[in-house]
Amino acid sequence: MATNSLIAVIVSPDRAIHGALETALRQGFIAGAVWVVSDYPELASLERLKEAQPGCVLFLDFSDPIRARRIAIELDRAYPFVSVVAIHNSQTKDDVIALMQLGVREIICSPICHSEVYLAFNRAAKKLKSADSAGGNIYAFLPARPGAGATDRK
């Protein structure tokens, strides 16, 4: 999966973050499209992310931690094709652990740095690649000799 075929989604009430992230994503030509959500959406509105094929990298602003946490929990639970990058200014050990428990593996700070956005986007896209390759063939080895419990008795 090429990273420039992925959609980048920016969820933040802060217009300055929108502008900085959009500029970084468009300058680097790293995303196929950029969607901007100006406020934290309701959980039912996240269904639109299913249109983002082959997947998306969602930049989630944690300036309102309660609303952002609710979205991150839902994305981790039901959207394996979405990889979350947190925009979080406090990076204490406890904050990082809390984000990891929400399924967030990438964190960037504001002010937004173009190189950080580029690296975070690419690492998040690699996480999606591993989700694409999940599944496949399953091989099972069962005992087939008499007395091993492999026969079906009726």
N, C-alpha and C positions, 0 to 999 in steps of 0.2 A: 504494500500500500504506500503510495507516494504521499508525503506529508502535505504537499500543496493541493491534494484532492480533498483534504479534510476541511470541515467547517470550524471556524473559531466563533465561539459565543461569549460575549462579554455581558456579565450580569453585575450591574453596579448602579447605585443612585447618583454617583459622582460623575459629572460631565467631564471633568479634567482627566479622570481615569479612562473614560470612553475614548477621548481624543488621543491620549498617549498610547493606549493599547492598539487602537485602530491604525495609527500612524506606524507603529512598530511592525504590526502584522502585514500591512500593505506594502511598506518599504522593502521588507525582506521577502515578499512574495511567498510566504510560508503557508498561507491558508488559501484554500480555494474560494472561500467566501467568509465574510465577517458579519455576524448577526449581533446587534446591540439591543439589550433589554435594559430599559432605563430604571427599573425598580425590581425588587425581588418578586418573581412570579409566584402565583398560587401553584400548588402541586399539580393540579389538573392541567395547567398550562404547559407543564413540562412535556406533555405528550407530543408537542410539536417537534421535540428533539428526535423523535423517531423518523422524521423526514430527512435528517442529516445523515445521508449515506455517503461514504462507508463508515462514518463516525464523526465525532467532534471532540474538540478540546474546549472545555468551558472554563473561562476565567471568572471566578466567583469572589466578589468583594466581601470580606469579613468585617467591614466597618459596623454592620449591625449583626453581631455574632449569633443572636437567637434565630433570626430569619435565615441567615446564611447556613447555619447548622442544620436547620430543618430541610433545606434544599439539598445539602451535601448528603444527608442521611438517605433521602429518597433516591438520589442519583446512584449512590453506592449500592442500594438495595435492588433497584429495578432497571438500571440503565448501564449494562456492561459495555456498550459502545460509546460511552461518554467518559472522558478522562478529565478530572478537575484539577485546575491550577488555582491555588488560593492567593488572593491579594490580601496580605496580612502584615501589618507593620510591627507587631510585637512577636518576636521569635524566641521567646524564652523556651526552655526545655519542656515545660508543661504545656505550652501552647502548641509546640510542634507535635508532641505526643498526642494531644487531643485531636489535631488535624489528621494525624496518621490513623487514629481510630475511626475517623469518619471516612477513610478511604482516600484521602487527599495525599498525594505523594510529591507534589511540586508546590513551592511557595515562592512568590516574588513580593517585593516591597515597593511602596511608592516613596519617592518619585520613580516612575517607570523607566527602566533602562532597556534600550532596544536589545542589547546582547542577552540580558536575562530573559526577556520575552522569547527570543529565538531559541535559547537553550531549553527553557521550560516547555515550550511548545513541542520541540523535537523529542524530549524525554517522555512527555505525556503521550505523544503519538506512538512511541515504541511500546508503551503499555497497551495501547489499542491493538498493535500488531500481535502481541502475545494472546490477547483475547480472541482475535480472529483465528489463530491457529489452534485454539482449544477445541477439543472434540476429536473426531477422527475415529480410527479403528480401535476396538477394545478386544483384547485377546484374553481368554480365560482358559485355564488348564484345570481339568477335572479328572479325578481318578476314574479309571475305567475297568479296573479289575474287580472280580467278584468279592463281595464282603467289604468293599470300601465305602459303601453307601451311595454309590453313583447310579444305582438302578432305580427305576420308578415302579413301585409295587402298588397294585390296586386291590 
